[in-house]
Amino acid sequence: MQSTAAKSDEHEKSAPKEKAAKEHPSGDKRFKVLDITMKRNQYRQDALIEVLHKAQEAFGYLEEDVLLYVARNLKLPLSRVYGVATFYHLFSLKPSGSHTCVVCLGTACYVKGGGEVLASLEKQTGILQGETTADGEVSLITARCVGACGIAPVVVYDGTVAGKQTSEQALEHIKGWIK
């Protein structure tokens, strides 16, 4: 029969192991932020967008292992999590540059010159849509629609919506971003 002191020592030794089991295997504390968000939403599958927003906020972008972690914890197929992450232009699967330039290519924006604005920006920055300049300064992104069709074509500069953009206006706006 074990003494009370021996049982107490055994319990103290096992307590840190229990705590460690709850942490992410990588030791990355940013996963704890995701755990808190998922727990607050009771691991509901319909909280996927909120969880992905929190993941992007914590990590800067949605890495493959983060998507897999979210899928497992919300008990969703990875294809669904990936589908949501790639559908919305606010989510990024690659690290973003210091500045982001989002060109809307929805029908109204495209018809009113969004494609030409994008082509000018690609030429000036030397990158294609979905890429970031080598110096990490500018990310050029396209969106299916930003919901501002009345002021088409629209370009979103670092989160600020600008309407009725021409190629010249877009190039002028990003001039200071390019080194």
C-alpha positions as CSV (number, residue, x, y, z in Angstrom):
1,M,0.0,0.0,0.0
2,Q,1.4,3.4,-1.0
3,S,1.7,6.2,1.5
4,T,-0.3,9.4,1.1
5,A,3.0,11.4,0.4
6,A,3.9,8.9,-2.4
7,K,0.4,9.3,-3.9
8,S,0.7,13.1,-3.7
9,D,4.2,13.0,-5.4
10,E,2.8,10.8,-8.1
11,H,-0.2,13.2,-8.7
12,E,2.2,16.2,-8.9
13,K,4.4,14.4,-11.5
14,S,1.4,13.5,-13.7
15,A,-0.2,17.0,-13.5
16,P,2.3,18.7,-15.9
17,K,1.9,15.8,-18.3
18,E,-1.8,16.4,-18.5
19,K,-1.3,20.1,-19.2
20,A,1.3,19.3,-21.9
21,A,-1.1,17.0,-23.6
22,K,-3.5,19.8,-24.2
23,E,-0.8,22.0,-25.9
24,H,-0.2,21.7,-29.6
25,P,2.7,19.3,-30.4
26,S,4.7,22.0,-32.0
27,G,4.6,24.1,-28.8
28,D,3.3,27.0,-30.9
29,K,1.2,29.1,-28.6
30,R,-0.8,30.5,-31.5
31,F,-2.7,27.3,-31.7
32,K,-4.0,28.0,-28.2
33,V,-5.7,31.1,-29.6
34,L,-7.5,28.8,-32.1
35,D,-8.5,26.4,-29.4
36,I,-10.0,29.2,-27.4
37,T,-12.0,30.4,-30.4
38,M,-13.2,26.9,-31.3
39,K,-14.2,26.2,-27.7
40,R,-16.0,29.6,-27.4
41,N,-18.0,28.5,-30.5
42,Q,-18.6,25.0,-29.0
43,Y,-16.6,23.4,-31.9
44,R,-19.6,24.1,-34.2
45,Q,-18.9,23.6,-37.9
46,D,-20.8,26.8,-38.8
47,A,-18.1,28.8,-36.9
48,L,-15.5,27.9,-39.6
49,I,-15.2,31.4,-41.1
50,E,-14.7,33.0,-37.6
51,V,-12.1,30.3,-36.7
52,L,-10.3,30.9,-40.0
53,H,-10.3,34.7,-39.4
54,K,-8.7,34.1,-36.0
55,A,-6.2,31.7,-37.5
56,Q,-5.1,34.2,-40.1
57,E,-5.0,37.0,-37.5
58,A,-2.7,34.8,-35.3
59,F,-0.5,33.3,-38.1
60,G,-0.6,36.0,-40.8
61,Y,-1.8,33.5,-43.3
62,L,-3.4,30.1,-43.5
63,E,-0.7,27.5,-43.6
64,E,-1.6,23.9,-44.6
65,D,-1.0,22.6,-41.1
66,V,-3.3,25.3,-39.6
67,L,-6.1,24.3,-42.1
68,L,-5.6,20.7,-41.1
69,Y,-5.7,21.5,-37.4
70,V,-9.0,23.5,-37.9
71,A,-10.5,20.7,-40.0
72,R,-9.7,18.0,-37.4
73,N,-11.0,20.0,-34.5
74,L,-14.2,21.1,-36.2
75,K,-14.7,17.6,-37.6
76,L,-14.8,18.9,-41.1
77,P,-13.3,17.5,-44.3
78,L,-10.1,19.3,-45.2
79,S,-11.6,19.9,-48.7
80,R,-14.4,22.0,-47.1
81,V,-12.0,24.1,-45.0
82,Y,-9.7,24.6,-48.0
83,G,-12.7,25.5,-50.1
84,V,-13.8,28.2,-47.7
85,A,-10.2,29.5,-47.3
86,T,-9.8,29.9,-51.1
87,F,-13.3,31.2,-51.9
88,Y,-13.0,34.4,-49.7
89,H,-10.4,36.9,-50.9
90,L,-9.7,38.0,-47.3
91,F,-8.0,34.6,-46.6
92,S,-4.5,34.0,-47.8
93,L,-2.7,30.7,-48.1
94,K,0.7,32.5,-48.5
95,P,2.4,35.1,-46.5
96,S,1.2,38.6,-47.5
97,G,3.4,41.5,-48.3
98,S,3.6,44.6,-46.2
99,H,1.0,46.2,-48.5
100,T,-1.9,44.5,-50.3
101,C,-3.6,45.5,-53.5
102,V,-6.9,43.7,-54.2
103,V,-8.3,44.2,-57.7
104,C,-12.0,43.2,-58.1
105,L,-12.7,41.2,-61.1
106,G,-16.4,40.8,-60.6
107,T,-18.6,41.3,-63.7
108,A,-19.2,45.0,-63.2
109,C,-15.5,45.7,-62.4
110,Y,-14.2,43.6,-65.2
111,V,-16.6,45.2,-67.8
112,K,-15.6,48.7,-66.6
113,G,-11.8,48.0,-66.9
114,G,-10.7,45.9,-63.9
115,G,-8.8,43.6,-66.1
116,E,-6.8,46.4,-67.6
117,V,-6.1,47.8,-64.1
118,L,-4.8,44.3,-63.0
119,A,-2.6,44.0,-66.2
120,S,-1.0,47.4,-65.5
121,L,-0.3,46.5,-61.8
122,E,1.2,43.1,-62.8
123,K,3.5,44.8,-65.3
124,Q,4.6,47.5,-62.9
125,T,5.2,45.2,-59.9
126,G,6.6,42.3,-62.0
127,I,4.4,39.8,-60.3
128,L,1.1,38.0,-61.2
129,Q,-2.1,38.1,-59.2
130,G,-1.8,35.9,-56.2
131,E,1.9,36.7,-55.8
132,T,4.1,38.8,-53.5
133,T,7.1,40.8,-54.7
134,A,10.5,39.3,-53.8
135,D,11.1,42.1,-51.3
136,G,7.9,41.2,-49.5
137,E,6.5,44.7,-49.9
138,V,3.5,44.2,-52.2
139,S,0.9,41.4,-52.6
140,L,-1.3,41.6,-55.7
141,I,-4.6,39.8,-55.1
142,T,-7.8,39.5,-57.1
143,A,-11.3,39.1,-55.8
144,R,-14.4,37.7,-57.4
145,C,-16.5,40.6,-56.0
146,V,-16.0,43.1,-53.2
147,G,-19.7,44.2,-53.3
148,A,-19.1,47.7,-54.5
149,C,-20.4,47.3,-58.1
150,G,-21.8,50.8,-58.2
151,I,-18.3,52.3,-58.1
152,A,-16.6,49.8,-60.5
153,P,-13.8,49.2,-61.1
154,V,-12.7,48.8,-57.5
155,V,-9.3,48.3,-56.0
156,V,-8.7,47.8,-52.3
157,Y,-5.4,49.3,-51.1
158,D,-4.4,48.0,-47.7
159,G,-8.0,47.5,-46.7
160,T,-9.2,50.9,-48.1
161,V,-11.7,50.6,-50.9
162,A,-11.2,52.9,-53.9
163,G,-13.8,53.2,-56.7
164,K,-13.7,54.1,-60.3
165,Q,-10.1,53.3,-60.6
166,T,-8.0,53.7,-63.8
167,S,-4.7,52.0,-64.5
168,E,-3.0,55.3,-63.9
169,Q,-4.7,55.9,-60.5
170,A,-3.8,52.4,-59.4
171,L,-0.1,52.8,-60.5
172,E,0.1,56.2,-58.7
173,H,-1.3,54.7,-55.5
174,I,1.2,51.9,-55.3
175,K,4.2,53.9,-56.5
176,G,5.5,54.4,-53.0
177,W,5.2,50.7,-52.2
178,I,7.6,49.6,-55.0
179,K,11.3,49.9,-54.4
